[in-house]
Amino acid sequence: YQTRFDLPWGWENKQVFVRFASVNYLAEVWLNGVYLGQHEGGHLPFQFLISGALQPEGNLLVVRVDGALAPDRVPPGNVPADPLHSFANSVNYPPGSFDFFPFCGIQRPVLLYAVAPAALEDMTVTTTIQGSAGSVHVLLDRPSGSTARVRLQGHGADLAAETGGDALALDVPDAALWAPGAPNLYDLTVELLRDGQVFDRYCLPVGIRTIQVVGDALLLNGQPVYLKGFGRHEDFPVTGRGLVEAVIVKDYALMEWVGANSFRTTHYPYSEQMMDLADRLGFLVIAETPAVGLFFAESGLRRRLQVCRGYVRELVDRDKNHPSVVMWSLANEPHSRPLAAVPFFRELYDLAKSLDDTRPVTIVSHIGVDDLSFEFLDVLCLNRYYGWYTQSGRIDEGLPLLLEEIDAMHEKFHKPLILTEFGADTLPGHHAQPPEMFSEEFQAEFIERTIRAIRTRPFVVGEHVWNLCDFKTGQAVHRAQSLNLKGVFTRDRRPKLAAHKLREIWKE
C-alpha cells in the first residue's frame, strides 16, 4: 500500500506520529524511503514517530503486509500433522487453525497526529465504590517539571484537583454508576501545565463501576450480573473485516432489540469505534486477544508465547479505560491438554494481572474439565455444541451431557461459569416440522432449551450465543458458501427465527 500526504500547517515544531489501528498480519512501514519498523499481529494499534523523516510536501508512506499463515504466528496456520493437536491436517482452506476467514491487509484507519514535544504519555483510570460514593483514581505518565490539573464533570459533579505527582483521586458523592441500562459517563479532562501555561490536554469519558468475582457470582457494582449476548465477528459482505461504521451501529441496534447486554470480542480485539459505543450504550464486554487456535508443540512455542505477551500488553494498554470492558480473555479454544499449556497461560495471566488487577482474567476453553489452567484463572468459560457437532440432531441426548460437564467443572474448580459459545448452523428460509438440523426451527429450539437448561445451575453467570450473524470462513465440506451459518441474523443482518425466540427469552 502507498499514499502521499503533505505536512499539515502548524505541525513543524511538534512530534508527529503515524498510527495504524489494525494491519493484519505482519506490517513493515517506510516513510520517504526511511524504514520506520514493523508490527506483528492484527486488530491492535501501533504507531511510529515520523518527525525525523518528514518533508513539507509529497511525503510517501509505504506499507508492506504479509498475511501468510504459519505455525509460529498467532493465530497459527499451516500447522503440521501432530496427534497432540486436534486441528492439524485442517479440513479448511485456507488452512487456518480457526473458523473464520483470514482476511489480511489494512483493516482500520491510518491516522497522522501531532503532540507537544513533551506531552502526556499515558493515563490509567480506575474506579472504586463505597456506599453511594465513587472515587476516580488517575495515574499519569507525564514529563517531569510539569503540573497536572484534573477535572471531572457530569451528573451534577464538577470536581477538580492539581498535583505535581503522578497519581490522584477524585471522590464523587452520590455517584451515578455505570451499568447496562444506565451507562452513566463523566467527562474527565487532564491538563499539563508548565510555568502556569497549559501545553497539553486530554479528555476521556469515564464510567464509575466495579467488577469482581465473589464465590460463584460475578458482581457489577457489588450486585450479581448475568451476561446475555453473543460472540460475533467483524465481517460483512464485500468489505470483509474492513471497518464499516454503519455496520457497527446496526449490530448494536440488533443486540439492543434482541435484549442482549454483553458480547465477547471473538476472536480478536474489535475496533475502537465498537468499544467507544459499548461505553455509551451500556454493553458489558469480554475483551479477547487474537490468540485463537493456539497449540503447544515445542517447535515455535517460545515465539508464540512472546507474540501473545505482546497481545496482552497492547490490548490492556488500548482498552483499560473502558468501563464496558469487564473481563480479559487470553485466548479462544487453545488446544491445551499438553502440560506445556499451564505455564504458558500462567505467565500470560500474571502479566495481565500486573497490568490491570481490577478485572477478572479467563481463557475460553473447549477442553473443559481437563483444562488445568482453570486452576488459577478467575472465571470458567466453555464452548460447547452438544446436539450439533456431537449427538447431532438429538437435543434430548445432548443437554444432559452438557449439564453433567458443567457440574463437573464447578465441582473441580468452584468458580462461576459462562457458556461462551453454543448454537447451530441454520440455512435462512429452511423450515422443518418436526425440527431438523439446519432448519430455523431447530436452531430456535436448540438455543432456547440450552438456555433453560444452564439457568438451572446457580454458578452459571452468562450465556453467549454463537453467533450474532453468519460470517465468512474457509472452504470446507461442512461450510456451504464458505459461511459459518450459526448466526441468529444473516450476514446482511436479517433475523432468523432464533433471533425472535431470543428476544422473547431475554426480554421476559
C-alpha positions, -999 to +999 in steps of 0.1 A: +000+000+000+012+036-006-002+071-002+012+106-003+005+135+021+017+170+029+026+181+064-004+200+079+002+236+087+014+244+122+029+209+129+065+219+122+076+221+158+056+191+171+062+154+175+043+138+146+032+102+146+016+078+121-008+054+138-023+022+124-054+009+141-051-026+126-029-042+099-031-080+096-008-098+098+028-085+096+033-049+086+065-032+075+064+006+071+086+032+052+083+070+050+102+087+022+124+056+018+132+056+056+124+023+073+102+030+103+098-005+116+074-034+117+045-048+138+032-083+141-004-092+146-037-077+135-065-060+154-044-039+177-029-004+171+007+006+166+025+038+157+058+053+147+073+087+155+080+101+120+092+137+127+127+130+115+117+116+082+091+142+073+093+168+045+069+197+040+052+182+009+048+150-010+056+125+018+054+089+006+041+064+031+045+027+021+033-003+039+040-039+030+017-065+045+024-102+048-007-123+056+008-158+051-005-185+075+024-200+095+026-223+126+048-198+145+023-170+141-007-162+162-032-173+152-014-202+136-020-218+103-005-245+081+002-264+113+020-297+105+004-330+114+007-338+151-016-363+170-015-340+201-032-312+182-067-318+170-067-292+142-036-305+125-043-316+089-071-290+089-100-296+066-103-259+060-089-240+030-071-216+036-056-239+063-061-218+094-064-232+129-095-211+133-131-209+120-132-175+102-117-162+070-081-149+073-086-115+058-054-096+056-043-060+049-050-026+063-084-030+080-089+001+101-080+038+098-045+051+094-040+085+111-015+113+115-014+131+148+008+156+165+016+164+201+037+188+220+074+180+223+069+168+259+033+155+262+012+132+283+025+097+276-003+076+292-032+077+316-048+049+336-082+054+352-097+030+378-128+035+399-140+023+433-173+025+451-180+030+488-217+032+496-233+058+474-200+075+467-175+067+440-138+075+435-120+081+403-083+072+405-060+087+379-024+075+372-004+097+348+027+090+328+038+126+322+070+146+316+090+159+346+088+195+355+050+197+347+019+200+369-012+180+362-047+196+366-076+171+365-113+180+363-143+156+364-177+169+352-212+154+348-243+142+366-242+172+389-205+169+397-178+194+389-146+184+407-110+194+402-076+187+417-040+195+409-008+176+415+029+177+409+029+139+412+017+110+391-014+099+409-045+115+424-081+106+433-114+125+429-142+115+453-177+117+438-206+118+463-239+103+452-221+089+421-241+080+390-228+044+384-222+029+350-241-003+342-262-018+314-294+003+311-277+032+329-244+038+310-236+070+330-204+086+318-184+115+333-161+138+314-125+136+327-101+163+315-064+163+322-043+194+315-005+196+318+010+229+328+045+244+328+051+278+344+013+282+347+006+276+310-013+247+296+007+228+270-012+195+267-048+184+273-066+151+271-103+143+275-117+109+284-152+096+291-152+077+325-177+053+340-177+046+377-182+009+382-166-021+398-164-057+386-153-087+408-157-124+413-170-135+447-177-172+451-199-184+423-210-148+414-199-121+390-206-088+407-211-055+389-211-026+414-215-051+441-245-068+427-248-101+408-249-096+370-258-122+343-244-119+308-268-123+279-253-118+245-232-131+216-199-139+201-197-120+168-172-112+140-161-080+123-174-094+089-196-080+062-202-087+025-177-071+001-157-053+029-147-084+048-132-072+081-127-036+069-142-010+092-177+000+083-191+022+110-227+018+098-225-019+104-213-013+140-244+009+146-266-017+130-252-045+152-257-026+183-293-019+172-299-056+167-283-065+200-305-040+218-336-052+200-330-088+210-323-079+246-286-086+249-264-068+275-230-081+265-206-097+239-172-112+237-147-098+211-144-131+193-116-139+184-096-106+184-100-071+197-127-051+179-124-016+166-120+014+189-153+027+174-170-005+186-155-002+221-165+035+224-201+027+216-201-001+242-193+025+268-220+049+256-247+022+252-240+002+283-228-032+270-205-055+290-175-067+270-152-097+274-122-083+256-102-111+239-067-112+224-061-125+189-048-158+203-072-183+188-063-219+180-031-220+200-012-252+201+017-262+224+042-283+204+077-274+214+086-261+180+079-223+179+063-224+214+085-197+229+080-174+199+042-179+201+044-170+238+062-138+231+037-128+205+009-135+230+026-114+256+027-086+232-010-090+225-019-089+262+002-057+267-013-040+236-049-050+245-048-038+281-030-006+270-057+001+245-088-009+264-080-005+301-100+028+305-133+014+290-159+009+317-176-016+293-146-040+295-153-063+324-130-092+317-099-101+298-098-133+277-063-145+270-073-170+242-101-188+225-101-226+222-064-233+228-055-270+223-043-270+259-043-306+270-005-308+269+011-297+302+031-270+285-001-250+282-003-245+320+029-224+324+022-207+291-011-193+304+002-188+340+027-164+325+000-146+305-023-145+335+004-130+357+012-104+331-025-094+327-029-090+364+003-070+367-011-046+341-046-045+354-057-061+387-092-047+386-107-072+361-111-110+361-090-129+336-100-161+317-095-182+287-123-196+266-119-234+265-132-263+245-113-287+267-135-282+298-129-301+330-094-312+318-082-277+312-057-273+341-053-236+335-087-230+352-069-237+385-057-201+385-080-183+361-109-163+376-139-174+355-147-206+337-156-200+300-167-230+280-177-235+243-200-265+237-221-279+209-239-310+223-267-318+199-248-303+170-212-315+164-219-344+188-253-361+194-261-344+161-298-336+158-305-351+192-310-322+217-326-346+243-293-366+244-270-336+243-284-314+271-278-340+300-242-343+288-238-305+289-252-303+324-230-332+336-199-315+322-206-280+337-214-297+371-181-315+370-162-283+361-179-264+390-172-293+414-135-293+404-128-255+402-156-238+423-158-208+401-185-190+381-191-203+346-201-186+313-213-207+284-194-186+258-205-205+227-234-227+217-256-228+186-265-245+154-258-237+117-291-226+100-300-220+064-321-189+063-356-198+050-352-235+056-381-248+077-389-282+091-416-297+113-405-316+134-373-295+136-343-309+119-307-298+116-301-266+095-337-255+099-347-223+116-369-243+139-340-265+151-318-235+158-345-218+178-353-249+198-316-257+204-308-222+217-340-219+239-336-254+255-298-248+262-306-215+279-334-231+300-311-259+310-280-240+321-301-215+340-309-243+365-273-240+377-267-211+400-230-210+393-237-201+356-234-163+352-238-159+314-249-172+281-233-161+248-249-175+216-226-183+187-231-162+166-248-128+162-245-130+124-235-155+098-199-149+087-173-158+061-149-187+068-126-210+049-138-236+024-148-269+038-173-297+031-194-286+062-193-249+052-218-242+025-210-210+006-178-208+028-200-194+056-205-203+092-243-202+094-247-201+132-258-165+132-292-157+145-291-130+119-279-135+083-246-120+071-265-090+058-283-086+092-318-102+086-333-120+116-338-158+116-365-174+138-339-178+166-335-140+169-372-137+177-370-166+202-341-149+220-360-117+222-388-135+239-364-151+264-341-121+271-370-096+275-391-118+298 
